[in-house]
Amino acid sequence: MNKHFKLIFALAMLLTPLAGRTQVIDKVVAVVGGEKILLSDIEEEYMRSKMQGGQSDLSKCQLLENMLTHKLLLNQAKIDSLESNAMNVENELERRLRYFVAQIGSEQALERYFNRSMYQIKDDLRESIAEQMLAQQMQQKIVEKVNLTPEEIKHFYNEIPQDSIPEVPLQYELQQIMIYPPASNEAKYAVRQKLLDIRERVLNGERFTTLATLYSEDRASAVHGGELGMRSRDEYVKEFANAAFNLKEGQVSSVVESEYGFHLIQMIENKGNTANVRHILMKPQYSSDMMSAAVARLDSISTAIASDSITFEKAAARFSADKKSAMNHGVVINPYTGTTLFQKEQLETADYYIIRDLREGEYSKPFESRDEHTNVALKVIKVKRIIPAHRANLTDDYDAIQRIAKTQAEHSILKNWVRKTVRNTFIKIDPEFHSCKFEMPWVK
């Protein structure tokens, strides 16, 4: 089966309402607290695991147990009043869709495949991603105190049989110079004016919720009328928090600029250091002339580097708009691991397709990409180091081994939590699965 078909099948399984159920009489096969698992959920997960390989040997009983654990975490997250961050959900949604669009060729091709608009495809994915993030938050809360000493990590590595030492995939260490299109004039003015017009409409009596649904580019909150839920001041970027927490209930802010774009904010309820607000997010739209100007600027920087007028490291420190990497000689930090090494899947799709044919020490031509907040950005990327695939060792892969050891310790704690929580949670499993040899006491 070719890579393209596997990819689209995987997306189809995530988009359950789009892909349709398997041709069986569906039923609820398990209930965990307030969460349900359908027979079709298991059938689809089984098909996906077979298609994608890797875990194709998992039985339906094992898949059900994985789902039971996920639902137990999700149920407890809701009991503990955890909430997924709307912006994080939206950013992850955009990241996944960019990857799928890059693989299939275009947004139009993806829309044709599912016979639905991108807006509808995004809507179908949001709930799944939000649930995944809630379960992950709950799991992190359970294992947050796990901390291993260097001696414990060394002992863990020495106990691994030689033929079981994990293979480390190809990794990249990258440097970048990133700039944004010159939006300080007409693009920023235009988006500010749009938001000022919307603010005027609110002040004249139109509902903020309706306008957020229609116009906000933060689609995760837009479907809820722009509402973000009760959150602490620390959960927002500084500019947003300062504006939001100075509002009285019902009051609407002036236009607020943050790293995510431009906002209008309406206070719903303020409880000191926590508040529930609505917002409308808009981002500048760039003309082809603006993009060309940004490319030309990066071209001139690249020319200076090529002529040895300036080093890549100094150019990054002087010109890059990404302050994190600029302060680190242009070296980019992997947000997933906190290290400077990236596997293919951890890179922005546009970034990987640009650097995959470069050798160590070479750098790209200017190209369009995205920053960590999905804003349009122009980049030049240099491949500082390429680490070929190899078996992990303590010298080169200490961070990776540390993560594996930590994951194993966390898994042990999670299992103990599941075993304890199962006893105090309503769980019902269809008799069809009572014969499964579960690791945990799900069947009471």
C-alpha positions in Angstrom: 0.0 0.0 0.0 1.5 3.3 -1.0 2.3 6.1 1.4 -0.3 8.5 0.0 -3.1 6.0 0.6 -2.0 5.2 4.1 -1.9 8.9 4.9 -5.4 9.7 3.7 -6.7 6.6 5.4 -5.2 7.7 8.7 -6.9 11.1 8.3 -10.2 9.5 7.3 -10.1 7.5 10.5 -9.7 10.7 12.5 -12.6 12.3 10.7 -15.1 9.7 11.8 -18.2 11.7 10.8 -16.6 12.1 7.3 -15.3 8.6 6.8 -18.4 6.8 7.9 -18.7 3.8 10.2 -17.8 0.3 9.3 -20.6 -1.8 7.9 -21.7 -3.3 11.2 -24.6 -2.8 13.5 -23.1 -0.2 15.9 -23.5 -0.3 19.6 -21.9 0.9 22.9 -19.4 -1.7 24.0 -18.0 0.2 27.0 -18.8 3.0 29.3 -16.2 4.7 31.5 -17.8 7.3 33.8 -19.5 9.6 31.4 -17.5 8.4 28.3 -18.6 5.9 25.8 -16.7 3.6 23.4 -18.6 2.3 20.3 -18.0 -1.0 18.5 -17.2 1.0 15.4 -14.5 2.9 17.3 -12.7 -0.4 17.9 -13.2 -1.6 14.3 -11.8 1.6 12.9 -8.8 1.6 15.2 -8.1 -2.0 14.3 -8.3 -1.2 10.6 -6.0 1.9 11.1 -3.4 -0.1 13.0 -3.3 -2.7 10.3 -3.0 -0.1 7.5 -0.3 1.9 9.2 1.8 -1.0 10.5 3.9 -0.8 13.6 1.1 -1.9 15.9 -0.7 -4.1 13.4 -0.4 -7.1 15.8 -2.6 -5.5 18.4 -5.8 -7.4 19.1 -9.2 -5.8 19.4 -9.0 -6.6 23.2 -5.7 -4.7 23.4 -7.1 -1.8 21.4 -10.2 -1.7 23.7 -7.9 -1.6 26.8 -6.0 1.4 25.3 -9.3 3.1 24.6 -10.5 2.4 28.2 -7.4 4.0 29.6 -7.8 7.0 27.3 -11.5 7.4 28.4 -10.6 7.0 32.1 -8.1 9.9 31.7 -10.6 12.0 29.8 -13.3 11.3 32.4 -11.0 12.2 35.3 -9.9 15.4 33.5 -13.5 16.5 33.3 -14.1 15.7 36.9 -11.0 17.8 37.8 -12.3 20.6 35.6 -9.3 20.6 33.3 -9.8 22.4 30.0 -7.9 22.2 26.8 -6.3 25.5 25.6 -8.3 26.7 22.7 -5.3 28.3 21.0 -3.2 25.2 21.4 -6.0 23.1 19.9 -6.2 25.4 16.9 -2.4 25.4 16.5 -2.2 21.6 16.5 -5.2 21.4 14.2 -3.5 23.7 11.7 -0.2 21.9 12.0 -1.8 18.5 11.2 -3.8 19.8 8.3 -0.7 21.5 6.8 1.0 18.2 6.9 -1.9 16.3 5.2 -2.4 19.1 2.6 1.3 18.9 1.8 1.1 15.2 1.3 -2.0 15.1 -0.8 -1.0 18.2 -2.8 -3.5 21.0 -2.0 -6.5 22.0 0.1 -8.7 21.5 -3.0 -7.5 17.9 -3.3 -8.3 17.2 0.3 -11.8 18.8 0.0 -12.5 16.8 -3.1 -11.4 13.6 -1.4 -13.8 14.1 1.5 -16.4 16.1 -0.5 -16.4 18.7 2.3 -15.0 22.2 2.7 -11.8 22.8 4.7 -13.9 24.5 7.3 -16.0 21.3 7.8 -12.9 19.1 7.9 -11.4 21.3 10.6 -14.6 21.3 12.6 -14.6 17.5 12.6 -11.0 17.3 13.8 -11.3 19.8 16.6 -13.2 17.7 19.1 -10.8 14.8 18.7 -7.8 16.9 19.2 -9.3 18.7 22.2 -10.1 15.3 23.8 -6.5 14.1 23.2 -5.1 17.2 24.8 -7.4 16.8 27.8 -6.3 13.2 28.3 -2.7 14.2 27.9 -3.1 17.0 30.5 -4.6 14.5 33.0 -1.7 12.0 32.4 0.8 14.8 32.9 -0.8 15.8 36.1 -0.5 12.1 37.3 3.2 11.7 36.5 4.4 15.3 36.9 6.6 14.5 39.9 8.7 11.8 38.1 12.4 12.8 38.2 15.3 10.5 37.6 18.9 10.9 38.6 21.8 10.4 36.2 22.7 7.2 38.0 19.2 5.9 37.6 19.3 6.7 33.9 22.7 4.9 33.5 21.4 1.9 35.4 18.3 1.8 33.1 20.5 1.9 30.0 22.8 -0.9 31.2 19.8 -3.1 32.0 18.5 -2.9 28.4 19.5 -6.1 26.4 21.8 -5.1 23.5 19.4 -6.3 20.9 16.6 -4.2 22.5 18.5 -0.9 22.5 16.3 1.5 20.4 17.2 2.7 17.0 17.5 6.5 16.8 16.1 7.9 13.5 17.9 10.4 11.3 18.0 13.8 13.1 18.8 17.3 12.1 20.3 20.2 14.0 19.2 23.5 12.4 19.9 27.2 12.4 17.5 29.7 11.0 17.1 33.4 10.1 13.4 34.2 10.2 11.6 37.4 9.3 8.0 38.4 8.8 6.5 40.1 5.8 6.6 43.9 6.2 3.0 44.3 7.6 3.6 47.4 9.7 1.8 49.6 7.2 -1.2 48.6 5.0 -1.6 45.0 6.2 -1.7 45.9 9.9 -3.7 49.0 9.2 -6.3 46.9 7.3 -6.7 44.3 10.0 -6.9 46.9 12.7 -9.6 48.7 10.7 -11.6 45.6 10.3 -11.6 45.0 14.0 -12.4 48.6 14.8 -15.5 48.2 12.5 -16.5 45.1 14.3 -16.0 46.8 17.7 -18.3 49.6 16.5 -20.9 47.0 15.6 -20.8 45.5 19.0 -21.1 48.9 20.7 -24.1 49.5 18.5 -25.9 46.4 19.8 -24.7 43.4 17.7 -23.8 40.3 19.6 -20.1 39.7 20.1 -20.7 36.0 20.0 -22.2 36.2 16.5 -19.4 38.3 15.1 -16.8 36.0 16.7 -18.4 33.0 15.0 -18.4 34.8 11.7 -15.0 36.5 11.6 -12.6 35.2 14.2 -9.6 33.2 12.8 -9.3 31.4 16.1 -11.8 28.8 14.9 -11.5 26.7 18.1 -13.1 29.4 20.1 -15.1 30.9 17.3 -17.5 27.9 17.3 -18.2 28.9 20.9 -18.8 32.5 20.2 -15.2 33.4 20.9 -15.4 32.1 24.5 -12.1 30.8 26.0 -13.4 29.6 29.4 -12.1 30.3 32.9 -8.3 30.7 32.7 -5.7 32.2 34.8 -3.8 35.4 33.8 -0.6 33.3 33.3 -2.2 31.2 30.5 -2.3 34.2 28.2 0.5 36.1 26.5 1.3 39.3 28.3 -0.4 41.7 25.9 -3.6 39.8 25.8 -3.7 39.3 29.6 -3.0 43.0 30.3 -5.8 44.1 28.1 -8.3 41.4 29.2 -7.9 41.7 33.0 -8.3 45.5 32.8 -11.8 45.1 31.4 -15.0 45.2 33.4 -17.7 42.6 32.8 -19.4 43.1 29.4 -16.7 45.7 28.3 -14.9 45.3 25.0 -11.3 46.2 24.5 -9.7 48.3 21.9 -7.6 46.4 19.3 -4.9 44.4 21.0 -1.8 43.1 19.2 0.0 39.9 20.3 2.3 37.3 18.7 -0.8 35.5 17.5 -2.3 38.5 15.6 -4.8 41.2 16.5 -7.7 40.7 19.0 -10.9 42.2 20.3 -11.6 41.0 23.8 -14.8 41.0 25.8 -14.9 40.3 29.5 -17.5 37.8 30.6 -16.6 37.1 34.2 -13.6 38.2 36.3 -12.6 36.4 39.5 -9.4 38.1 40.4 -6.5 36.2 38.8 -8.9 34.1 36.6 -11.4 35.2 34.0 -13.6 34.0 31.2 -13.3 36.1 28.1 -14.4 36.1 24.5 -12.1 37.2 21.7 -12.0 37.8 17.9 -8.7 37.0 16.3 -7.6 38.4 13.0 -4.2 38.2 11.3 -2.7 40.5 8.6 -3.1 39.4 5.0 0.0 39.7 2.9 0.0 40.8 -0.7 2.5 39.3 -3.2 4.5 42.5 -3.1 4.9 42.2 0.7 6.0 38.6 0.3 8.4 39.6 -2.5 9.9 42.4 -0.3 10.5 39.9 2.5 12.2 37.4 0.2 14.4 40.2 -1.3 15.5 41.2 2.2 16.4 37.6 3.1 18.2 37.3 -0.3 20.4 40.2 0.6 21.2 38.7 3.9 22.1 35.4 2.2 24.3 37.2 -0.3 26.2 38.9 2.6 26.7 35.5 4.2 27.9 33.9 1.0 30.4 36.7 0.4 31.7 36.2 4.0 30.6 39.8 4.9 28.9 38.3 7.9 28.5 34.8 9.5 25.2 33.0 9.6 25.4 33.1 13.4 25.8 36.9 13.5 23.2 37.4 10.8 20.7 35.4 12.9 21.5 37.4 16.0 21.2 40.7 14.1 18.3 40.1 11.7 16.1 37.1 12.8 12.7 37.9 14.2 12.7 34.6 16.1 14.3 35.9 19.3 14.7 32.4 20.9 17.0 31.1 18.1 18.5 34.5 17.5 19.9 34.5 21.0 21.3 31.0 20.4 23.4 31.8 17.3 20.3 30.9 15.2 20.1 27.3 16.6 16.4 26.2 16.7 15.1 24.4 19.8 12.7 21.5 19.3 9.5 22.4 21.2 8.6 18.8 21.6 11.8 17.7 23.3 13.6 20.9 24.5 16.7 19.8 22.6 18.3 21.1 19.4 17.6 17.9 17.5 14.7 17.3 15.2 13.3 14.2 13.6 11.5 14.5 10.3 8.0 14.4 11.8 8.9 17.2 14.3 9.7 19.7 11.6 7.3 22.1 9.9 6.4 20.4 6.6 7.6 23.3 4.6 10.9 23.3 6.5 11.6 19.6 6.0 10.9 19.7 2.2 13.4 22.6 1.9 16.3 21.0 4.0 16.0 17.3 3.1 18.4 17.6 0.2 20.9 19.9 1.9 24.2 18.7 3.3 25.8 19.7 6.6 26.9 23.4 6.4 24.6 24.3 3.5 21.7 26.7 3.8 18.5 27.1 1.9 17.2 29.9 -0.3 14.5 32.1 1.3 11.1 30.3 1.5 7.7 30.7 3.0 6.9 28.8 6.2 5.1 29.3 9.6 6.3 30.3 13.0 5.4 28.4 16.2 2.0 30.3 16.3 1.2 29.5 12.7 1.9 33.0 11.5 3.3 33.4 8.0 7.1 33.8 8.1 10.0 33.8 5.7 13.0 31.7 6.5 16.5 30.7 5.5 17.6 27.5 7.2 21.1 26.2 7.6 21.8 22.5 8.3 24.3 22.6 11.2 24.4 18.9 11.7 22.9 15.7 10.4 23.0 12.7 12.7 22.5 9.4 10.8 20.1 6.7 12.2 21.9 4.6 14.8 21.5 2.6 18.0 21.1 4.8 21.0 24.1 5.3 23.3 24.7 7.3 26.5 27.3 9.6 24.9 25.3 10.8 21.9 21.8 10.2 23.0 21.7 10.8 26.7 18.6 13.1 26.3 16.7 10.4 24.3 17.6 7.7 26.8 16.6 9.9 29.7 13.2 10.4 28.0 12.8 6.6 27.5 13.7 5.9 31.1 11.3 8.7 32.3 8.6 7.4 30.1 8.9 3.9 31.6 8.8 5.3 35.1 5.8 7.4 34.2 4.1 4.3 32.6 4.5 2.4 35.9 2.9 5.3 37.9 0.1 5.6 35.3 -0.6 1.9 35.6 -0.9 2.2 39.4 -3.2 5.2 39.0 -5.4 3.3 36.5 -5.6 0.3 38.8 -6.7 2.5 41.7 -9.1 4.7 39.8 -10.9 1.8 38.1 -12.1 0.7 41.6 -13.9 4.1 42.1 -15.2 4.6 38.6 -18.4 3.3 37.0 -17.3 1.0 34.2 -19.5 -1.3 32.1 -18.1 -3.5 29.3 -20.2 -5.5 26.9 -20.2 -9.3 27.6 -18.7 -9.8 24.1 -15.4 -8.5 25.5 -15.6 -10.2 29.0 -13.3 -13.0 27.7 -10.5 -10.5 27.0 -7.4 -10.9 29.1 -7.0 -7.3 30.2 -3.9 -6.1 32.1 -6.1 -4.0 34.3 -9.3 -5.1 36.2 -11.8 -3.4 33.9 -14.4 -6.1 34.2 -15.8 -6.0 37.7 
